[in-house]
Amino acid sequence: KKEKPAIFKQVKFALHLPQYLSFLVSGKTYSDMTSIGCHTGLWDFEKGDYHDWVKQEGIQQKLAPIVQGNEVFDGAFPGSPYRVGPGLHDSSSALIPYLLNFHEPFILISTGTWCIAFNPFNHRALTVDELKQDCLFYQSYAGTPVKASRLFAGYEHELQSKRIADFFQVT
């Protein structure tokens, strides 16, 4: 917006990757709660709406209308029987089968580049201490906050794999 105002002016909708992929198949532009509410800084979890700065900066007008994660639409191909979802954030979508099938409180641990612990049962506001420890909120497909902590452990795996390979002189 600030560095390339002419391009910003031409943008009709800014989509997250999952919604862009959904757009390619459905021809429809939507924003979904899981992508908005996943470490983007766009969503105010206390108000249940975009942060004031998103509105003040004129960014909200570039964001597609919000839909729930369980909504589906017709595909864009004539005669296609396929239904298309809005596109969900990967980590948030990993929670869906657990949220639907387990009612006892649980924490889901997702590993990869980031190791993330999701707690969909703790809706208390993030404390300063939690924020300092890289905790954040994600958003479930139903629009409820999911407290999460994360650790950039994938890089550690890469470093240790290289160290072992170097020690044994193998690739």
ABEGO torsion letter per residue (X at the ends): XAABAAAAAABABBBBAAAAAAAAAAGBBBBBAAAAABGAGABBAAAGBBBAAAAAAGAAAABBBBBBAABBBBBABBGBABBBBAEBBAAAAAAAAAAAABABBBBBBBBEABBBBBBAABABBBBAAAAAAGBBBBBBAAGBBBBBBBBBAAAAAAAAAAAAAAAAGBX
